[in-house]
Structures are given as structure tokens and as C-alpha cells.
Amino acid sequence: MIETVENAEGSEARACGQMIALSKTLPTVESIAVPRKTGSLSSEGHAHFELTLLCIVTALTRCAFRSHYLYDIDSVNFALALGRFDPAVHQPHPPGYFLYVLLGRLLNGVMHDPNTTFVAISIAASCGAAAVIALLTREWFGIQAARWAGLLFVFSPLVWFHGTVALTYIVEAFFSALTGYLCWKKSVGRGGFVLGLAAGFRPSSLLFLGPLWLFSLRGATRRRQLQSAAVLAVTILAWAVPMILLSGGASAWLSSLASLWNTVPGKTTVVNSSIANSVARLLTICLIYCLCFGSAAALPFVKRSNNLRAAVPGLRLFTLIWILPGLLFFAFVFLKFVNSGYLLVVSPPAFAWLGFLASTRADFSSRPMRLALTGVCLGVNTLIFLFAPFYCSRSATRQFERELAGVLTALPKVASSRDTLIVGLDSHFMGYRHAAFYLPDYETIEYPRVRLGSGWRVFTDKNRDTTLQETPNLAPYARFIFFPLPRDGSGYGAYMHDIESKFAPGELRHVTVDGRVFVTGPVTSLPLLFAGKDR
């Protein structure tokens, strides 16, 4: 019933070995690069060696700190989709991430563990992103800047975290880097193909990277433009048509997407919320910038050489078109700190520019000073990744995993699946999705209800299969139990206290097992929790 850390470690270790072997094939991309200057690079063999080393270091640092449980609600949605693909019931959540799920199914047939499968994809994407960012930076600024960019990428706290968990953001970063590289090389046909694939993994890539691809078409012949557009269209249709069919048709797919939009991001856009929300999002972007680049975030503000003026003509405009669509969306439409990974789609050109700034800044220091300063900065970034008081640090990941494992062990001691219904809360961490996936013998329902196009519905899950119900089916059960929220974290305690206050005094019991408090009560008192408007 419970998938332990010990069982996962063996399969994940094998997955890490496979990812390291895979990374050794990435340097063949070097053959399409035409570096502006060689610096100290003596041969193509040396270039291949450095790129291979970068990929191996990236894979090893991710494998060493990989997660052992599905970390986020989205991670669990992806895992559930391995059994049945249905965005209407968030297996996975809309718009579907079709190619990501298909790749997961393919690999899971070998690895037999959803978390290991998706973490392996994250590690492979991290290696690919590191390689392409190094190639891109070498193309723009030379070999020294490329080395710095690769180093900054490996030790980026936010990138490091997303290379260790089962989420799609680092995959989107890889496709962003590859699309940008191909667009810069004027390989618009291959760029369109990669962009089409990227949209199959994360559909938002089409919105954020589409303008860059269109910009790269300028100056091309009309025939080449039409051919490139056809490549993009065919690539998208190749995965979009089967995805929509598996989703129950276009109407069902669009309805599920609209419902999610109206429930979450659509409520806080600049159009229908106060300007304070947009200001808060701008400040959040600044915080995420610091979290992503760590000590390197200060590079734009320190003294640098005049070599910046010698940047490739048109590079500033190219970079602006690359990052501006995403930044505008995150500032004025939707962004939450818990979704910091969204910003990784615009990070590849930032790593290139910061690598350049680091290389020019290093020209002012002696070799011992450069080495000492580099060690300090990378050490600071490592400490941020390991111990920062944010959800995306290694310490937060380990705390979550220990807490989840404890709850999964203790809850069956409190209540039996034969007569108890689990009520899980809508939370990124330790919410109803984690309860449903890791305790499949129990029936789990989500609180609060959600308003869909068909009306108010309750997400219900048993045996890792989700359905939508107008009202929970309480007849088989005598009692219910709340799946506990994390102990630490802003608002968790207050939110749970507010829920408990809805019940009459004496209806709920608090049971402590293995140091964990569980809240339980008779199932006859549960309907009042689902009456009226929840959201």
C-alpha cells in the first residue's frame, strides 16, 4: 500500500545510472555549433569532453538529492495519468501535458515507479538544458562565458530543485533553451518542430516561445516561412488530436480547461483584480530571480568590463523577445511563489548573459582570488538549495517526505479503509491527491467542492481512479478522517481550525498516533461541510 523510500531508492539509483549514460550522448549536438571564438579550447574533442563532464556533473548532483515521493499535487496528477488519461478529473490537470504523460508511461514500463520515472525525466532534461545553454552561450560570448554559464546552471538553487522532483518545469526550460538555440541559428524548421514538441509537454511553451520563433522567421523566404509553419502545425496536431480524443472530445477538453482557469488563474488577472496583485507578482518575480541564480543574481550590479558593448548585433533584441512574453504573463496574469518553476522557461538566456558577466568580471581578479570567490559563491548557492526556508529547498523536501511517510504509517492505525472515508484538503502538499495515491484502499474525497461547467462537484478517488460526484457517497462508511496538512507553513493551522469550527461542539475527536494528531468524526455530520457555496 505504502511505497517506501527504501523500495524507491534501488530503482531510482538504476534510473540515475541510465540518465548519466544518456547524458554522454548529448555532446553530439556540438557538431551543429559554430563558436564565435575558441578561447582555450584546443579541439572539438576537448569541447566534447567539457560538455560531457557538464552533463555528468548535472546528473550526479540531481541523482544525489532526488526526491523519493511525489512532491507536489501536480506530481500526483501526473502519476495518476499513467493509469488513466482524463484531464476532466485532473489525471492530469488541464490542459493535459500529453507528451509528458506518454513519455512517463513508456519509462514507467521499465522503472515501475511513477516518482522514479518522472524524476528520471527531470534529470535528463536538466542534462539537456545544461548542454544547450553551454552551446548557446559559447555561440554568443565564447568558451569562457559558456563555462561560467554551465557552472551557474549546475549550482542554481531553483534549477537544482526542479531536477530532483516530478514536475515539468525543468523540461520546459530544456525546450526553451533548444528552441532559442535553433531560432538563433536560423534553423526555423527544426525550431518549429521543437516548439511543437515543447507544447506537447507544456502547452504554455507555445505562448511563451511562439513570439521568438516568429521573430526568427524574419528575412526568410515566403516558401521557407510556410514550410516552417507547416512543420509546427503538423507537430502540434500529431499529439493534440489523440489527446483531445482521449479527453472525451473537444467540448469536454475545453470545458475542463475553462473550469480550471475560472477556478484559479482567471480570478487574479490584472483585468479583474487590484493593481496590488500585479505589484505583488512583480515582487515575487524579483524574489524568484534571487532564488534561481543565488549569488550570481548580483552580477548585473557589479563593475564589469566594456566587452558588454561588443555583444553580437541584435542579441539584446533577441533576448528581449525571448523573455518578455513570459515576464508579462507572470506579472499581469498569474504567478504564485509555490509555482516558482514557471520562471525557468525564461532562464536559459539569463544564464547565458550571467555567464558572460561572470567571465568579464573575472578578468579583474587574480587566479587565486577568482578561485576563492567562485568557491564562496557556489557554496552560498549550495547552502540556499540545501537549507533555504522555502518549499524548494532540500531540507523542505526531506521534511515533507518524513512527514508524509509518518502519516501514511499512522493513519491506518487510527481508521480502517472498510468503514472510514478520508477527507483530503486542496493543498499542494499533503492534500487529497497524496492521500488518494498513497492510500488507494481508502476512498478519498476533496474539500472544498469545485464549481465546474456542469455545476458543483466533489473529486472522489479510490484505487487511484478519480471520479466527479455531485455529493459524496457516504452510505458505506461510519466515520471520516481528515488527511493532515503539513505541520509547518503559513496558514495551514488557521485553515484547519476554520474547517473544524463548522462542526458542532463534540462532533469531532482528536486522536494522536505516533506523535501525529488526526481529526475524525461520524460520517453523518459530514454533509454540512459540502452545503452552500464553497468557492
N, C-alpha and C positions, 0 to 999 in steps of 0.2 A: 504493500500500500504506500509506504513512505520510501521515497528514493533517497538514500543516504548519501552523505558526502563521500564516504569510503567507496561505495559502489561506483560513484561518478568519476572518481579520480583515475581509476585504471583506464576507462575508455577515453577520458579527456587527455591523459598522457599520450595515448596512442594517436589521438587527433592532433596533438601538438607536433608529434613526430611527422605526421603526414603534412602538416602545414609548413614545417621547416623544409621538407623535401620539395614541396610545391614552390616555396619561395626561391629555390635555386633555379627555377626556370624563368623567373621574371627578368633577369638581365638581358635576355634576348631582345627585349624591347629597345635596348641601347642601339641596336642596329639602325633604328629609324631616326635617331637623334643626330643633329648636325650642330655640335657645340660651337659657340662663338669664339671661345678661346680655350686652350688646353691647360694652361697653368702648369702644374707639376705633373699632370697626367702623361705618362710616358708611352702608353699604348692602349689599344682597345681592350687587351687582356686585363690591364690594370683597372680600367674602367669597369669591366665586368666583375672583377674581384671586389671592388669597393661597393658596387650595387648589391652583389650577393651578400656581402658582410652586413650591409644595412638591413637587408630583409631578414637575415638570420637573427640579428640583434633585436629587431622588432618582434619577430615571432617568439623568441625566448623570453623577452620581458613581458609579453602578453600571456604566454603559457604559464609563467611562474606565478601570476596573480589572477588566473582565470576564476570566474565565479563557478559555484557548484550547484546553485539553484537558479531558477528563472527569477530574475531580479525585479522586474517591473510588470505592471499589469499588461502592457503591450507584449512583453516577452511571453506571458502565459497565453495571450490571444494567439500568437504565432504558433505556440506549441499545440494548442487545441486544433488549429487549422491543419495540422499534419494528419489528423484523423478525418475531419470533415471540413471542407472549404465552404463557408457561408458567411459573408460579411454582414448579412441581416441580423445575425445573432453574435456578431463580433468574434467569428472564428475565421480569419482575424477581423479586427475592426476595419470599417471602411477607410479608404477605397479598396482595400484588398491585398496590396503588396504581392501580387500573384507570382511573379518570378522568384521572389524571395521564398515564398512558401514551397514552390515547386523544387527549388534547389534544396531546401530543407528536407523535403520528402525523399529526394534522391540520396542525400548523405545519411539521413536517419536510417535508411535501409541497411547501412553499414555500421553506424555508430550506436543505434538502438537507444538513444537517449536524447530527447529534444534539446535540453540545455547544452549538452556537449556539441550537438550538431550546429546550433546557431552560434555558439561561441567560436567554433572552428571557422565558420564563415566570417565572423568578425576579425579573427586573427589573419585569415587570408586577405581580407580587404585591407587590413592595416598594412600588411607587407606590400600589397599592390599600390596603395596610396603613397607609402614612403618612397617606393621606387619611382613612381611617375612624378612626384613632387621634386625629387632629386634631378630627374631628367629635365623637367620644366625649368628649374632654377638654373641648371647648367646652360640651357638654351638661352636664357635671359641674361644671366650675370656671370657665368663662368664656373669653373670647378670648385673654387674656394667657397663661393656662396652656396653651391649645391651641397657641399659637405656640411656647412652650418645649418642649412635648411633641413637636411636629413636628421641631424643631431637634435635640432629643436623639435622636430616631429616625434622622434622616439621618446623624448622626455617631456612632451606636452601632457600635463596632468589630465585634461579632459579627453584628449585623444587616447591616452593610455587606458583610462577607464573604459571607454567605449570599445576598445579592442579586447576587453575581458568579459563582456556581458552579451546577452542575446537580444540585441537591438539593431535597428537598421541604419543608424546614423553614420557609422563609420563606413558602411557600404556606400552610402550616398556621397561621402567625402571622396572615396576612391573614384566613383564615376564622375564626380565633379572635376577631379584632377585630370582624369583621362580625357574627358570631353574638352576641357580647356586646353590641354596639350595639343590635341588633334586640331582644334579650331585655330590655335596659334600657328600650327604647321600648314594651315590652309587645306587640311585633309578633311574637307567638309562632308564628303560621302561617308567616310568612316566615323566622323564626328556625329553625323545624323544617326548612324546605326547604334553607336554607343549611347547617345542620348535616348534613343528608343528603348534600349535595354535598361538604362537607368530608371526610366519612367515605370518599367515593369517591376522594379524593386521598390522604388519610392516614387509614386506619381507626382509628388511635388517637384521632383527634379525637372520636369518639363517646364514648369512655371519659372523656376529659378535659373535654369541654364538655357532655356529656349532663346532668350534675347541674345546671349553670347553666340549661339550657333547661327542665328540670323545675321548677326553682325559680321560673322566670319564669311558669309556669302557675298559680301560687298566686293565688287570687282570681278566676280566670277561671271562666266558667260551664262546667258539665259538657259542654255541646254544643261549646263552643269548645275545650275540652281534647281531646275526642275528635277533632275536626276537625284540630287541630294534630298529634296523634299519627298520624292517618291520612296527613297530608302527609309527615311524617318517614318513615313506613313505606314509602309508595309511592316516595318518592325513593330510598331505600336499595335497595328491590327492583329499581328500574329499572336500576341498574348492577350490583347483586350477582348477579342471576340470569345475565345473559350472562357475567359474569366467571367464575362457577363452572362454567358450561358450557364455556367456552374452556379452563378449567383441567383438564378431564377429568372433571368431576363433583364432587359434594360430598365424597365419600370421598377423592379424590386431593387436593383443595384442603386439606381439614382435615389430611390426613397430612403434606403439605409444611409447613403452618403448625406442627404439633406437632413435627416434626423440627427446624425452626429454633429453636423455643422451647427444646427439650431440649438443643440444642447450645450455645446462647449464653445468653440471659437467664435461663432456668429454673434454671441452675446456681448463681446467686449471689443468690437472693432472701433475704429475712430469715428465711424458713422453713427453708431448707436450707443456710445459710452462717452464718459467725460474725457477731456483732454488729459486729465491726470493719469488715466490708464496708459496713454501713449508715452507720457513722460516717464512713468514707471517702467515701461518696456524699454525705453532708451537707456535708462539707468541699469536695467537688467542686462542689456547688451554689453554695456561697459564692464559690468561685473563678470559676465561670461568671457569677455575678451581677456581679462586678467586671469581667470581660471584656466582658460585654454592655453595661454602662452606663458603663464607664470612669470618668472624673472625676465623673460625675453619681451614681455609687454612694454618694458621701459625703453626698449631700443629706439623707437621713433623720437624719443625726447632727449637723447644724449647726443653729444657732439659727434659728427661723422665727417668723412672726407667729402671732397667735392665730386667724387666719382658718381654721385647720385645724378648729377646733371648729364652724365654720359649714358643714361639708360637708353635702351633700344627705343627708337622712334615709334610712337604710337602705343607704347607699353602702358602708360598711365591710363589712357582711354580704354584700352582692352581690359585692364584690371577693374576699372570703374564699372564697366558694363557687366563684368563677371559677378561682382559682389553687390551692386546696387539693388537689383530686383529682390534678392533675399533680405537685405537690410531694411528695405522699405516695407516689405510684408511683415517682418518680425516687429518693426517699430509701430506700425499703424493697424495691423490686423490681428495677429495672435502670437503670443510668446509667453511661456511660463518658465521660471527658473528650473523647475523639475524636468523641463524639456530642453535643457541647455544644448543637447546634441544637435538640435536644429541648426545651430550656427556653424556646424562642421562643413556644411555644403559650401560656405564661402571662405573656408580656411585655407585651401591649397595656395591661392595666390598670396595670401598673407604670410604663409610660411616661406614662400619664395622671397618676398620683399624683406622679411625679417632676417632671412639667411644672408641676403645681400648687405643689410645694415650691420649685421654681426661681423661679416668679413671685412667691411670697410672700417668699422670701429676697432677691430683687432689690429689694424695697421699701425695704430698709435701706441701699442704696448710691446714690451719686450716679450720674448718667448716664455720665460718663467711666469711673467705677470699674466699673459694670456692663458696659460695652462691653469694657473691658480684661480683666475677669475671664472674660467669656464667650469672648473670643478665646483666652485661655490654655487654658480647659477644652476647647474644641473642638479646639484644636491638640494637646493631650495625647491626646484620643481619636483624632485622625487619626494621630498617631505610633504609638499602640498598634496600630491597624489596619495600618499600613504595615510596622512593624518588630518587633512583639512576637515573642518566641521561641516561638510556638505554631503549630500546624498551620493555624490560621485567620487568619494574617496575610498581607498581600500579599507580603511577602518570601518566606514559606514557599511560597506558591502559585507564584511565579516560579521558585524553586529547584526545586520539583517538576517544573515544565514543562520547564525546561532539562535536568534530569537524564533525564526520560523521553524527550525528543527525542534526546538523545545516545545512549541505549541503543537506541532504535529505529533509529538510523542505524548503530550499531556492530555490533549483533548479527548482521545478515545478512552482515557481513564475516567473522564467525567461523564461522558454520554455515549450511548451506543447508536450505531447507524440504523438499528432496527426501529427505534422509537423516537429519534431526535432529528430535527431539522436544523441545519446550520444557516444562520443569517449572517452573510458577509457584507461588509460595507464597501462603498465605491471609493477605493483608495488605490493609489499607485503601488503601495507597499502593504503586504499582508491584508489585502482586500478579499472580496468574494471570489476573485479569479484564482488566487493562490489556494484558497480553501477548496474550490472545486477541482483543481488539478491534482493537488497532493493528497486529498481525501476523497477519492472518487466514489467510495462506497456510500458516502453520505449524499443526501440531496441538499444542494446549496441554493439559496435564493439571495438576490441582491436587494439591499436597501440603500437609497430610496428607489422608488419606481422611476421609470423614464417615460417621457412623452414622445411617442413615435407618430408617424403619419396615420397609423391605424388606431391611435388612442394610447391610453396609459397601459404600460406593460411592465412585467416583472421578469428579469433574467433569471432563469432556473437551469440548474445544471446537475446532472448525475451521470456517473460513468464517463465523464469528460465529453459530454454531448449536451449542447445548450439549446434550450427552447425559450420562447416568449409566451408568457401567460397573462391573462387579464387579472387574475387573482391567484395567489399561491394555493396549491392543493395541500391542505393541512390535514385531511382525513387520516392518512396513515400514521400520524405522529401524535405523541402525547406531550412532547415538550420541544422547545427550541433552545439554541445556544448561540450566542454571538461569537463569531470568529474574532479574536482580539486584534486590535490595532497595535502598531508599534508603541512601545513604552515611551520612547523619547520622540520629540518632534512637535513643532508648533501646531497647536490646535487639536491634536488627537484627543487629549483628555477632556477638553471642553466639549468637543463634538460628541463624544460618547456620553458625557454627563447630560447633554441636551436630549439625547435619544432616550436615556433612562428616565428622564423627567416626564416623558409622555405616558408612562405606565403608572397605574395606581400604586400607592404605598403597599409594600409587602408582596407585590406580584413577582418581583424578580429576586433571585438568590445569587449571592456571590460565593463561588467555590474556588478555593485555592489548591492547586495541584502543582507540585514541582516548582513552587515559587511563582506560579503564574495564576492570575485571577481571571476566572471565567464567569460571565454573566449569563444566567439561564432562567427560564420561566415556562409556565404552561402554554401550550400552543393555542389554547382558547383565547388568550389575551393578545395574540399577535395581529389579528385583523385591524385593530385600531392604528397600527403602525403604517398601514397601507391605505388609509382612508384619506380623502381630500386630495389637495394638490401638493405634491412633494417638491416640485421644482418650478 
